[in-house]
Amino acid sequence: MEEEARLIRLEETCYFQETLLKDLNGALISQQKQIAGLERLVASLQSELKEMKDILYASKIAQTKPPHYQESGV
């Protein structure tokens, strides 16, 4: 009788470990998809930022003074 109880306990333990492993695998897959999406978003934002910097420097906006800073010769 003791061996049967021990076998049942081992089977239960195995079942719960398999269930936990499946749950963890699902969570890992979900997180990996989320990380991949975030990596794509960061790459896209980096590209947009570079384009904005190139436009800013190309048009020399940063180097020209606004009209209200111009000296009036007075």
C-alpha positions as CSV (number, residue, x, y, z in Angstrom):
1,M,0.0,0.0,0.0
2,E,2.8,2.4,0.8
3,E,4.4,1.9,-2.7
4,E,1.0,2.7,-4.3
5,A,0.7,5.9,-2.4
6,R,4.2,6.8,-3.2
7,L,3.6,6.2,-6.9
8,I,0.4,8.3,-6.9
9,R,2.4,11.1,-5.2
10,L,5.1,10.9,-7.9
11,E,2.5,11.0,-10.6
12,E,0.8,14.0,-9.1
13,T,4.1,15.8,-8.7
14,C,5.0,15.0,-12.3
15,Y,1.6,16.3,-13.5
16,F,2.0,19.6,-11.6
17,Q,5.5,20.0,-12.9
18,E,4.4,19.5,-16.5
19,T,1.6,22.0,-16.0
20,L,3.9,24.5,-14.5
21,L,6.4,24.0,-17.3
22,K,3.7,24.6,-20.0
23,D,2.6,27.8,-18.2
24,L,6.2,29.0,-17.9
25,N,6.8,28.2,-21.6
26,G,3.7,30.2,-22.6
27,A,4.9,33.2,-20.5
28,L,8.3,33.0,-22.0
29,I,6.9,33.0,-25.6
30,S,4.7,35.9,-24.8
31,Q,7.6,37.9,-23.3
32,Q,9.8,37.1,-26.3
33,K,7.1,38.4,-28.6
34,Q,6.8,41.6,-26.5
35,I,10.6,42.1,-26.5
36,A,10.8,41.7,-30.3
37,G,8.0,44.3,-30.7
38,L,9.8,46.7,-28.4
39,E,13.1,46.2,-30.3
40,R,11.3,47.0,-33.6
41,L,9.8,50.1,-32.0
42,V,13.1,51.3,-30.6
43,A,14.8,50.8,-34.0
44,S,12.0,52.8,-35.7
45,L,12.2,55.6,-33.1
46,Q,16.0,55.7,-33.6
47,S,15.6,56.0,-37.3
48,E,13.0,58.8,-37.0
49,L,15.2,60.7,-34.5
50,K,18.2,60.5,-36.9
51,E,16.0,61.8,-39.8
52,M,14.8,64.7,-37.6
53,K,18.4,65.5,-36.6
54,D,19.5,65.5,-40.3
55,I,16.6,67.8,-41.3
56,L,17.4,70.1,-38.4
57,Y,21.0,70.4,-39.2
58,A,20.5,70.5,-43.0
59,S,18.1,73.5,-42.7
60,K,20.4,75.3,-40.3
61,I,17.5,76.1,-38.0
62,A,19.8,75.6,-35.0
63,Q,22.3,78.2,-36.4
64,T,20.0,81.1,-37.3
65,K,18.6,83.5,-34.8
66,P,14.8,84.2,-34.7
67,P,13.7,87.6,-36.0
68,H,13.2,89.1,-32.5
69,Y,16.9,88.5,-31.7
70,Q,18.1,90.4,-34.7
71,E,19.9,93.6,-33.9
72,S,18.1,96.6,-35.2
73,G,21.1,98.9,-35.8
74,V,20.0,101.4,-33.3
